[in-house]
């Protein structure tokens, strides 16, 4: 096992999601949860709907070539 470096910055995970309230969720359990509690890593959930378009803040669109499915807008 390795010991944490005293002045090391924690590893940062930024999660882009429609449901930021669901995190850390399962990432807060078991080994990852212990590391999160120790401050070895930081979980930041960002709501992508803040950047959506229109009245309903849409973040998805039809594929450019047509066909089934949806794609996320960038």
C-alpha positions as CSV (number, residue, x, y, z in Angstrom):
1,X,0.0,0.0,0.0
2,X,1.1,3.5,-0.6
3,X,0.9,6.3,1.8
4,X,-0.6,9.6,0.6
5,X,1.8,12.5,-0.1
6,X,1.3,15.2,2.5
7,X,0.9,18.1,0.0
8,X,-0.5,16.2,-3.0
9,X,-3.6,17.6,-4.7
10,X,-6.5,15.2,-4.9
11,X,-7.5,13.6,-8.1
12,X,-10.6,15.5,-9.6
13,X,-13.4,13.8,-11.4
14,X,-15.9,16.1,-13.2
15,X,-19.1,14.3,-14.2
16,X,-21.3,15.9,-16.9
17,X,-24.9,14.8,-16.3
18,X,-28.6,15.7,-16.4
19,X,-28.9,14.5,-12.8
20,X,-26.1,15.9,-10.6
21,X,-28.0,15.1,-7.4
22,X,-27.3,11.4,-8.1
23,X,-23.6,11.8,-7.4
24,X,-21.4,10.6,-5.8
25,X,-24.1,7.9,-5.5
26,X,-22.4,4.5,-5.9
27,X,-19.0,6.2,-6.1
28,X,-19.4,7.1,-2.5
29,X,-19.3,3.5,-1.4
30,X,-16.6,0.8,-0.9
31,X,-13.0,1.7,-1.8
32,X,-13.9,4.8,-3.8
33,X,-16.0,6.0,-1.0
34,X,-13.2,5.6,1.5
35,X,-10.8,7.5,-0.8
36,X,-13.5,10.2,-1.2
37,X,-13.8,10.5,2.6
38,X,-10.0,10.7,3.0
39,X,-9.9,13.5,0.4
40,X,-7.8,11.4,-2.1
41,X,-10.2,12.5,-4.9
42,X,-13.0,15.0,-5.4
43,X,-16.2,14.4,-7.3
44,X,-17.8,17.3,-9.0
45,X,-21.2,16.8,-10.8
46,X,-22.1,19.5,-13.4
47,X,-25.6,19.9,-14.7
48,X,-25.4,20.1,-18.5
49,X,-28.9,21.4,-18.8
50,X,-27.6,24.8,-17.6
51,X,-26.1,25.1,-21.1
52,X,-29.2,23.7,-22.9
53,X,-31.0,25.6,-25.7
54,X,-34.5,27.0,-25.7
55,X,-37.2,27.2,-23.1
56,X,-36.8,23.6,-22.0
57,X,-33.0,23.7,-22.0
58,X,-32.7,20.9,-24.5
59,X,-29.3,19.2,-24.6
60,X,-30.0,16.5,-27.2
61,X,-30.6,16.5,-30.9
62,X,-31.2,14.2,-33.8
63,X,-28.1,12.6,-35.5
64,X,-26.7,14.7,-38.4
65,X,-27.0,11.9,-40.9
66,X,-30.5,10.9,-39.8
67,X,-31.3,7.5,-38.4
68,X,-32.4,6.3,-35.0
69,X,-31.2,7.6,-31.7
70,X,-30.2,11.0,-30.2
71,X,-26.9,12.7,-29.6
72,X,-25.8,15.3,-27.0
73,X,-25.1,18.8,-28.2
74,X,-21.7,20.3,-27.6
